[in-house]
Amino acid sequence: MTNVKKNTNKYKLDAKEQFLIETGISDNNGIIKPRMHKKYKQISRFTEILSDKLSQSGAANQKRVKAIDIGAGKGYMTFAIYNYLVKNNLDPVIHAVDFNSDLMKQGNETAKKCGFDNLSFINDFADQYSGLTYYDAVVSLHACDTATDDALFMGLKMKSKIILSAPCCQKEVLLSLKQKKSLSKFVKHGLFLHKMADIMTDNARVMLLQSQGYHVDVIDFVASEHTQKNTLIAATKKRGKQPAFYDTYKSYKAEMGFEGIKLEQMMLDEGLLS
C-alpha cells in the first residue's frame, strides 16, 4: 500500500557538526549560512526518514549498516547519513557514487578531515558501478532522469532492506507521451504535460517496487519552497515477489499510453519480472 505523508521535519542536525562546516552549509561559528538553509532542511528531513525506515526494516538492530548514495554530487546527504549512523552506533560503511571526478575527490578529502574512515566517494556511473554485493540501504537525492531508475534497480537486485529516492527531471515518459500523442493531444499546456509525466513515471516506479515485495510510502519530504522536487519514494522490503503488481503496471502503461520505463527493462533483463 502506498501512503502520501506530509513533512513533519522533527529531526535537526547540530549546525556545529564539522561536516556541515567543511561542506559550507555552516560558517566557522557553526551557524547555518542563509543561502544553505534549504539544503540543511533537505538533508535533515531525509535523515529523519532514513531513521524511521531503519527501525521499520530492523536494520537499526544491526551492528553495522552498509549504504550507498547514487548520484551523490557534493555529498551533503552522504555526510549527514554517515554522521547519523555513527552517532547511533551503527558502525557505517557508506559508498557515494557520482560521475563527477572533482566532486568525488573533494568528498574524500572532506571525509578524511572529518574522520569518517568508512565513507568513500567513488568516481563512476550509477549503472556501471559494481561495489559491495549487498547494501542495507540504497539512497539517491535528485538523481536526474533515469539515474533514479539505476538507484532503484540496484536496491531491487540485491534485495536491500531500504530504498530511498527523490526523483528529478523525469523525461523518459514525457518523450513517449509526446511521440504517441496519447495525452498531448488533450493536454496543450507543456507545464501540465511535464507534471503528468513526472507523476506517471513515479507511480510506475512504485508499482515495480511493490512487485518485488516492498512496502512503499510516497512522501512530501520537504516543503515546496525548499525544492520543487520534494517527492520521496521510500521503500522497505517486507515480503517476497508480488506478481499482481506487475500485471497492474502493464495495464497502467497501456491505459496511459507510454512504452515503459528503464527500470522495467533492467528488471526484465535481470529476470526479476515474469
C-alpha positions, 0 to 999 in steps of 0.5 A: 500500500502506498501512503502520501505523508506530509513533512513533519521535519522533527529531526535537526542536525547540530549546525556545529557538526564539522561536516556541515562546516567543511561542506559550507552549509555552516560558517566557522561559528557553526551557524547555518549560512542563509543561502544553505538553509534549504539544503540543511532542511533537505538533508535533515528531513531525509535523515529523519526518514532514513531513521524511521525506515531503519527501525521499520526494516530492523536494520537499526538492530544491526551492528553495522549498516552498509549504504550507498548514495547514487548520484551523490554530487557534493555529498551533503546527504552522504555526510549527514547519513554517515554522521547519523549512523555513527552517532547511533552506533551503527558502525557505517560503511557508506559508498557515494557514487557520482560521475563527477571526478572533482566532486568525488575527490573533494568528498574524500578529502572532506571525509578524511578531515572529518574522520569518517574512515568508512565513507568513500566517494567513488568516481563512476556511473550509477549503472556501471558501478559494481561495489559491495554485493549487498547494501542495507540501504540504497539512497539517491537525492535528485538523481536526474532522469533515469539515474533514479531508475539505476538507484532503484534497480540496484536496491531491487537486485540485491534485495536491500532492506531500504530504498530511498529516492527523490526523483528529478527531471523525469523525461523518459515518459514525457518523450513517449507521451509526446511521440504517441500523442496519447495525452498531448493531444488533450493536454496543450499546456507543456507545464501540465504535460511535464507534471503528468509525466513526472507523476506517471513515471513515479507511480510506475516506479512504485508499482515495480517496487511493490512487485518485488515485495516492498512496502512503499510510502510516497512522501512530501519530504520537504516543503515546496519552497525548499525544492520543487522536487520534494517527492520521496519514494521510500521503500522497505522490503517486507515480503517476497515477489508480488506478481499482481503488481506487475500485471497492474503496471502493464495495464497502467502503461497501456491505459496511459499510453507510454512504452515503459520505463528503464527500470522495467527493462533492467528488471526484465533483463535481470529476470526479476519480472515474469 
